[in-house]
Amino acid sequence: MLPAKAVTLWQAVLEKIEQKTTAQQFATWFRNLQLAELDEQRVVLRVPSKFHRDWIVTYYRDVVEESVATVRGGARELHHEEGGREGANGRASAPPPSAPTKSAKAEGGRPQAAAPSASGSAPTSTTKPSNVRTCGDLPLTEGYDLQRFVLGPSNQLAAAAAKSLATAPQVDFATLFIVGATGTGKTHLLQAAARAAAAKAEPGRQVAYVRGENFVNEFVTACAQGAEAASRFRDRWRGLDFVCFDDLQLLAGKTGTQAELIHTLNAWGDRGTRLLFAASCAPGETLNLDPTLQARLSGAYRVGLRTPDRETRLAMVVAKAKLRGETLPVDVAEFLAELPSNNVRELEGALTSVIAGAKLIGAPVTLKSARAALHDDTLLQRPSSSPDRILKAICHHFEVTVADLCSPRRPQALSFARQAAMFLLRERTELSLSEIGAQLGGRDHTTILHGIRKIDEVAATDSRAREHLSRLRAQLER
């Protein structure tokens, strides 16, 4: 644990950094930074990801070093920790993003957005491995592998669980159930797991990826062709060693197919087959599944995929642009990441519009051209989150008044509502900490910073807190 003096110094450093950056830059790159060590020779920062570290080293290193020198006096050697590893001067095993070119600086002073490190863009085969079985030889999507699955707080646990199930010799769970809204990356993750399992599989072991709709169609076709075809269907699917079953919700109301899946699950259990299911909602809620099937799936290790945060969306934009051979200017990448998109598919659609629009007229991608390309897009027509609108949403959701939020009263429920207001005002507006404090009864910036960090901490461990934030964000995006 850091000594109290170091914690106080770090708070002062953060305040200096905040003065040198915009509210959005600070929220994206510095709000989640943690101090690991501070002494006379060096300062060690703990960053949430390799992409985060590389971005800070390339674009904000001078800001951090100058802020530390101002507060502490004298230069310090800057180090970063990520995933338990430390790199001196921010150097990593993979190269950091390329430095901004002179021409980029001349065009508005904005550096070019860098692509993720090499580990985030490894080439993949465009065909499925020979031992990956799919319904009707359904092809796996090019680029859907674990190396290209951009990680963030919203999907890190699901990705780690899927990778472990697909590749680890021993696991604590034989069935994994991933749930999440449309467009949060379920299909990418399941196909990536199928590829990884196939690459690790011993000769003779069979891996399958199947979508609910295709499984239903194949089963119905087999039954229509007679007993022999139905028997071949059962032999085909019950002799598998690793199964990725996508879009399970599409089996709702298909009584015969659900009964067949129950018997198939029994066969897979006897065989020791590892199973990875995905659905757009948790089983037993609105899937309308057979109670026996629900009971069989209730013993699975269940993990959720949430809507990606801004930093993860930024990394996704950069990675997907690189796959298309494009290097976006930073302001364009940030513009796309800040769009009020509900899912990754919307984000990718916006990126396609921006790149295609520029190519069709033979012009470079700029912020102006990006705005023009999306001028008629529904994403830009969604209402913005003004401070008044955010406070109104908070009051409606928690059944409090603005006067309550501004009052000095501190009962637990009101404190959470007030801190949620601080968090969303910081996340969705350009207000400084002091300006947010003015919106909430004249509270000082340290109180606001504490409230924001408190919500960050609680949301990481409390599903009810995450649900509150999810509903508030959904309300603000309508």
Secondary structure in CASP SS format (residue, H / E / C, confidence):
PFRMAT SS
TARGET T0000
AUTHOR 0000-0000-0000
METHOD secondary structure of the structure
MODEL  1
M C 1.00
L C 1.00
P C 1.00
A H 1.00
K H 1.00
A H 1.00
V H 1.00
T H 1.00
L H 1.00
W H 1.00
Q H 1.00
A H 1.00
V H 1.00
L H 1.00
E H 1.00
K H 1.00
I H 1.00
E H 1.00
Q H 1.00
K H 1.00
T C 1.00
T C 1.00
A H 1.00
Q H 1.00
Q H 1.00
F H 1.00
A H 1.00
T H 1.00
W H 1.00
F C 1.00
R C 1.00
N C 1.00
L C 1.00
Q E 1.00
L E 1.00
A E 1.00
E E 1.00
L E 1.00
D C 1.00
E C 1.00
Q C 1.00
R E 1.00
V E 1.00
V E 1.00
L E 1.00
R E 1.00
V C 1.00
P C 1.00
S C 1.00
K H 1.00
F H 1.00
H H 1.00
R H 1.00
D H 1.00
W H 1.00
I H 1.00
V H 1.00
T H 1.00
Y H 1.00
Y C 1.00
R H 1.00
D H 1.00
V H 1.00
V H 1.00
E H 1.00
E H 1.00
S H 1.00
V H 1.00
A H 1.00
T H 1.00
V H 1.00
R H 1.00
G C 1.00
G C 1.00
A C 1.00
R C 1.00
E E 1.00
L E 1.00
H E 1.00
H E 1.00
E E 1.00
E E 1.00
G C 1.00
G C 1.00
R E 1.00
E E 1.00
G E 1.00
A E 1.00
N C 1.00
G C 1.00
R C 1.00
A C 1.00
S C 1.00
A C 1.00
P C 1.00
P C 1.00
P C 1.00
S C 1.00
A C 1.00
P C 1.00
T C 1.00
K H 1.00
S H 1.00
A H 1.00
K H 1.00
A H 1.00
E C 1.00
G C 1.00
G C 1.00
R C 1.00
P C 1.00
Q E 1.00
A C 1.00
A C 1.00
A C 1.00
P C 1.00
S C 1.00
A H 1.00
S H 1.00
G H 1.00
S C 1.00
A C 1.00
P C 1.00
T C 1.00
S C 1.00
T C 1.00
T C 1.00
K C 1.00
P C 1.00
S C 1.00
N C 1.00
V E 1.00
R E 1.00
T E 1.00
C H 1.00
G H 1.00
D H 1.00
L C 1.00
P C 1.00
L C 1.00
T C 1.00
E C 1.00
G C 1.00
Y C 1.00
D C 1.00
L H 1.00
Q H 1.00
R H 1.00
F C 1.00
V C 1.00
L C 1.00
G C 1.00
P C 1.00
S C 1.00
N C 1.00
Q H 1.00
L H 1.00
A H 1.00
A H 1.00
A H 1.00
A H 1.00
A H 1.00
K H 1.00
S H 1.00
L H 1.00
A H 1.00
T H 1.00
A C 1.00
P C 1.00
Q C 1.00
V C 1.00
D C 1.00
F C 1.00
A C 1.00
T E 1.00
L E 1.00
F E 1.00
I E 1.00
V E 1.00
G E 1.00
A C 1.00
T C 1.00
G C 1.00
T C 1.00
G C 1.00
K H 1.00
T H 1.00
H H 1.00
L H 1.00
L H 1.00
Q H 1.00
A H 1.00
A H 1.00
A H 1.00
R H 1.00
A H 1.00
A H 1.00
A H 1.00
A H 1.00
K H 1.00
A C 1.00
E C 1.00
P C 1.00
G C 1.00
R C 1.00
Q C 1.00
V E 1.00
A E 1.00
Y E 1.00
V E 1.00
R E 1.00
G H 1.00
E H 1.00
N H 1.00
F H 1.00
V H 1.00
N H 1.00
E H 1.00
F H 1.00
V H 1.00
T H 1.00
A H 1.00
C H 1.00
A H 1.00
Q C 1.00
G C 1.00
A H 1.00
E H 1.00
A H 1.00
A H 1.00
S H 1.00
R H 1.00
F H 1.00
R H 1.00
D H 1.00
R H 1.00
W H 1.00
R H 1.00
G C 1.00
L C 1.00
D C 1.00
F E 1.00
V E 1.00
C E 1.00
F E 1.00
D E 1.00
D C 1.00
L H 1.00
Q H 1.00
L H 1.00
L H 1.00
A C 1.00
G C 1.00
K C 1.00
T H 1.00
G H 1.00
T H 1.00
Q H 1.00
A H 1.00
E H 1.00
L H 1.00
I H 1.00
H H 1.00
T H 1.00
L H 1.00
N H 1.00
A H 1.00
W H 1.00
G H 1.00
D H 1.00
R H 1.00
G C 1.00
T C 1.00
R E 1.00
L E 1.00
L E 1.00
F E 1.00
A E 1.00
A E 1.00
S C 1.00
C C 1.00
A C 1.00
P C 1.00
G C 1.00
E C 1.00
T C 1.00
L C 1.00
N C 1.00
L C 1.00
D C 1.00
P H 1.00
T H 1.00
L H 1.00
Q H 1.00
A H 1.00
R H 1.00
L H 1.00
S C 1.00
G C 1.00
A C 1.00
Y E 1.00
R E 1.00
V E 1.00
G E 1.00
L E 1.00
R C 1.00
T C 1.00
P C 1.00
D C 1.00
R H 1.00
E H 1.00
T H 1.00
R H 1.00
L H 1.00
A H 1.00
M H 1.00
V H 1.00
V H 1.00
A H 1.00
K H 1.00
A H 1.00
K H 1.00
L H 1.00
R C 1.00
G C 1.00
E C 1.00
T C 1.00
L C 1.00
P E 1.00
V H 1.00
D H 1.00
V H 1.00
A H 1.00
E H 1.00
F H 1.00
L H 1.00
A H 1.00
E C 1.00
L C 1.00
P C 1.00
S C 1.00
N C 1.00
N C 1.00
V H 1.00
R H 1.00
E H 1.00
L H 1.00
E H 1.00
G H 1.00
A H 1.00
L H 1.00
T H 1.00
S H 1.00
V H 1.00
I H 1.00
A H 1.00
G H 1.00
A H 1.00
K H 1.00
L H 1.00
I C 1.00
G C 1.00
A C 1.00
P C 1.00
V C 1.00
T C 1.00
L H 1.00
K H 1.00
S H 1.00
A H 1.00
R H 1.00
A H 1.00
A H 1.00
L C 1.00
H C 1.00
D C 1.00
D C 1.00
T H 1.00
L H 1.00
L H 1.00
Q H 1.00
R C 1.00
P C 1.00
S C 1.00
S C 1.00
S C 1.00
P H 1.00
D H 1.00
R H 1.00
I H 1.00
L H 1.00
K H 1.00
A H 1.00
I H 1.00
C H 1.00
H H 1.00
H H 1.00
F H 1.00
E C 1.00
V C 1.00
T C 1.00
V H 1.00
A H 1.00
D H 1.00
L H 1.00
C H 1.00
S C 1.00
P C 1.00
R C 1.00
R C 1.00
P C 1.00
Q H 1.00
A H 1.00
L H 1.00
S H 1.00
F H 1.00
A H 1.00
R H 1.00
Q H 1.00
A H 1.00
A H 1.00
M H 1.00
F H 1.00
L H 1.00
L H 1.00
R H 1.00
E H 1.00
R H 1.00
T C 1.00
E C 1.00
L C 1.00
S C 1.00
L H 1.00
S H 1.00
E H 1.00
I H 1.00
G H 1.00
A H 1.00
Q H 1.00
L C 1.00
G C 1.00
G C 1.00
R C 1.00
D C 1.00
H H 1.00
T H 1.00
T H 1.00
I H 1.00
L H 1.00
H H 1.00
G H 1.00
I H 1.00
R H 1.00
K H 1.00
I H 1.00
D H 1.00
E H 1.00
V H 1.00
A H 1.00
A H 1.00
T H 1.00
D C 1.00
S H 1.00
R H 1.00
A H 1.00
R H 1.00
E H 1.00
H H 1.00
L H 1.00
S H 1.00
R H 1.00
L H 1.00
R H 1.00
A H 1.00
Q H 1.00
L H 1.00
E H 1.00
R C 1.00
END
